[in-house]
């Protein structure tokens, strides 16, 4: 129903690393660590409560930092020819700094960004397409832009640019972190209304010139998050 990595980035939730530890009972403990401003934080990611096309609840219970817990809830109910989306973002502080953050409007800003994300990205939620440009923005420096221009010229000078290399450069310069970590050529072909084979060839050529990297990811079928990366298929367990 919604892609949490994209919503995390859109609302300004900090980048974080997650450690997964199997428990004796067969469950998995997921501990995340990141920074809210200057404050180091650590929290447990609980299994999502997820009813397909109806409801998702995500609870983060903190062990360290300025918050006690953050809970996000999304519910869909039929309405006419479409549906009604109800969203809640609940934040509880654990100390004075967290209370000040909320009282000074920090929580309201996160909620507003989430509302903006939902309104602008609603048509992308079901297929997890790239973030709209309005939510991404140019994220590269002038030096990187210059490097992109050189590599695009090299690609278009060969047989596999297909006059699409500039589109790829713009996608890289403005795309979200989530989109850049796992570029999908077939999704780009749909977005650009281009022939899939040509976009695949473009991306492989971009790997050859050093614009993109190539890896094989193990994808969780539930959240579509990466569960590991391998340099080649021979390394698969």
C-alpha positions in Angstrom: 0.0 0.0 0.0 2.9 2.4 0.7 6.7 2.1 0.4 8.1 3.0 3.8 11.7 3.7 2.5 10.3 6.3 0.2 8.0 7.8 2.8 10.9 7.8 5.3 13.0 9.9 2.9 10.2 12.2 1.9 9.3 13.2 5.4 12.9 13.6 6.5 13.3 10.5 8.6 17.1 10.0 9.1 19.2 7.5 7.3 19.7 4.5 9.4 21.3 1.0 9.5 19.3 -2.0 10.6 20.8 -5.1 12.3 18.7 -8.3 12.1 19.3 -11.0 14.8 17.5 -14.3 14.7 15.8 -15.3 18.0 15.6 -18.9 19.3 11.8 -18.9 18.7 12.3 -18.3 15.0 11.4 -14.6 15.0 13.9 -11.8 14.0 14.9 -8.8 16.1 15.4 -5.7 14.0 17.4 -3.0 15.7 17.9 0.3 13.8 20.4 3.1 14.5 20.5 6.6 13.2 20.6 10.3 14.2 17.8 12.8 14.7 19.7 16.0 14.3 22.6 15.7 16.9 20.9 13.0 18.9 22.0 9.4 18.4 19.0 7.1 18.4 18.4 3.3 18.5 15.0 1.7 18.1 13.4 -1.7 17.5 11.4 -2.1 14.3 8.5 -4.4 15.0 6.9 -6.6 12.3 4.4 -4.6 10.3 0.8 -5.1 10.8 -0.2 -5.3 7.2 -3.6 -6.2 5.5 -3.1 -5.9 1.8 -4.9 -3.0 0.2 -6.5 -2.1 3.5 -4.1 -1.3 6.4 -0.5 -0.9 7.5 0.8 0.0 10.9 4.5 0.4 11.6 5.8 0.8 15.2 9.2 1.9 16.2 10.0 1.6 19.9 13.1 3.5 20.9 15.9 2.3 23.3 18.0 5.5 22.9 17.3 9.0 21.8 14.7 11.7 22.3 11.7 9.7 21.5 9.9 6.8 23.2 8.0 5.5 20.1 6.9 6.5 16.7 3.9 4.8 15.1 2.6 5.3 11.5 -0.9 4.0 10.5 -2.4 3.9 7.0 -5.9 2.6 6.4 -7.9 2.4 3.1 -11.7 2.1 3.0 -13.9 1.9 -0.1 -15.5 5.2 -1.2 -17.4 5.5 -4.5 -15.3 4.4 -7.4 -12.1 4.8 -5.3 -11.1 4.7 -1.7 -10.5 7.0 1.3 -7.0 7.0 2.9 -6.7 7.7 6.6 -3.2 8.3 7.9 -1.9 8.9 11.4 1.6 9.7 12.7 2.0 9.3 16.5 5.2 10.5 18.2 5.9 10.3 22.0 8.9 11.9 23.5 11.2 10.3 26.1 12.9 13.3 27.5 13.0 17.1 27.6 14.6 17.4 24.2 11.9 15.3 22.6 9.2 17.3 24.3 10.8 20.6 23.0 11.0 19.1 19.5 7.3 18.3 19.5 6.2 21.6 21.2 8.2 23.6 18.7 6.4 22.0 15.8 8.9 19.3 14.8 6.2 16.6 14.8 3.8 18.8 12.9 6.4 19.4 10.2 7.0 15.6 9.8 3.2 15.1 9.5 2.9 17.8 6.9 5.7 16.3 4.9 4.0 12.9 5.1 0.7 14.5 3.9 2.6 16.2 1.0 4.2 12.9 0.1 0.9 11.0 0.0 -0.9 13.7 -2.0 1.9 14.0 -4.6 2.8 10.3 -4.7 -0.6 8.6 -4.5 -0.5 7.3 -8.1 2.9 5.7 -7.5 2.1 3.8 -4.3 0.8 0.6 -5.8 3.8 0.1 -8.2 6.5 1.7 -6.1 7.5 3.9 -9.0 10.2 6.7 -8.8 9.5 9.6 -6.6 8.0 12.6 -8.5 10.5 15.3 -9.3 8.8 17.7 -6.9 9.7 15.4 -4.0 13.2 14.8 -5.1 15.0 17.9 -6.5 18.6 18.3 -7.7 20.9 16.5 -5.3 24.3 16.7 -7.0 27.0 19.3 -7.0 28.3 21.3 -10.0 31.3 19.0 -10.2 29.1 15.9 -10.3 26.9 17.6 -13.0 30.1 18.2 -15.0 31.1 14.6 -14.6 27.7 13.4 -15.7 27.9 15.5 -18.8 31.2 13.9 -19.8 29.9 10.4 -19.2 26.7 11.0 -21.1 28.6 12.3 -24.1 30.7 9.1 -24.0 27.6 6.9 -23.8 25.8 8.7 -26.6 28.9 8.4 -28.8 28.5 4.7 -28.8 25.8 2.3 -30.1 23.8 1.9 -26.8 22.9 5.5 -25.8 19.7 5.5 -27.9 19.3 9.2 -27.2 18.2 8.3 -23.7 21.4 9.0 -21.7 20.4 12.5 -20.8 17.2 11.2 -19.3 19.3 8.8 -17.2 21.6 11.6 -16.1 18.6 13.7 -15.0 17.1 10.7 -13.2 20.4 10.3 -11.3 20.8 14.0 -10.5 17.2 14.4 -9.1 16.2 11.0 -7.9 15.6 9.9 -4.3 18.1 7.8 -2.4 15.7 4.8 -2.6 15.5 5.1 -6.4 19.3 5.4 -6.8 20.1 2.4 -4.6 18.2 0.1 -7.0 17.6 1.4 -10.5 15.1 -0.7 -12.5 15.5 -0.4 -16.3 12.0 -1.7 -17.1 10.5 0.8 -14.8 12.5 3.6 -16.5 11.3 2.3 -19.8 7.7 2.6 -18.7 8.4 6.1 -17.3 10.1 7.3 -20.4 7.8 5.4 -22.8 10.9 3.8 -24.3 11.7 0.4 -25.7 12.7 -1.8 -22.7 15.6 -3.4 -24.5 17.1 0.0 -25.3 16.9 1.1 -21.7 18.5 -2.2 -20.5 21.4 -1.6 -23.0 21.7 2.0 -21.8 22.1 0.9 -18.2 24.6 -1.8 -19.0 26.6 0.8 -21.0 26.4 3.1 -18.0 27.9 0.4 -15.9 30.8 0.0 -18.4 31.7 3.7 -18.4 31.4 3.9 -14.6 28.2 5.9 -14.3 26.3 3.0 -12.6 27.4 0.0 -10.6 25.9 -3.5 -11.0 25.0 -6.0 -8.3 22.4 -8.7 -7.6 20.1 -8.0 -4.7 18.1 -10.4 -2.6 14.7 -8.6 -2.3 12.2 -9.2 0.6 8.9 -10.1 -1.1 7.0 -8.4 1.7 8.5 -4.9 1.9 10.7 -5.0 -1.3 13.6 -3.9 0.8 17.1 -5.3 0.2 18.2 -8.2 2.3 21.7 -8.5 0.9 23.8 -7.7 -2.2 26.0 -10.0 -4.2 28.6 -9.2 -6.9 27.5 -12.0 -9.1 25.0 -14.9 -9.3 27.7 -17.4 -8.5 27.8 -16.1 -5.0 24.2 -16.9 -4.3 23.7 -19.2 -1.3 
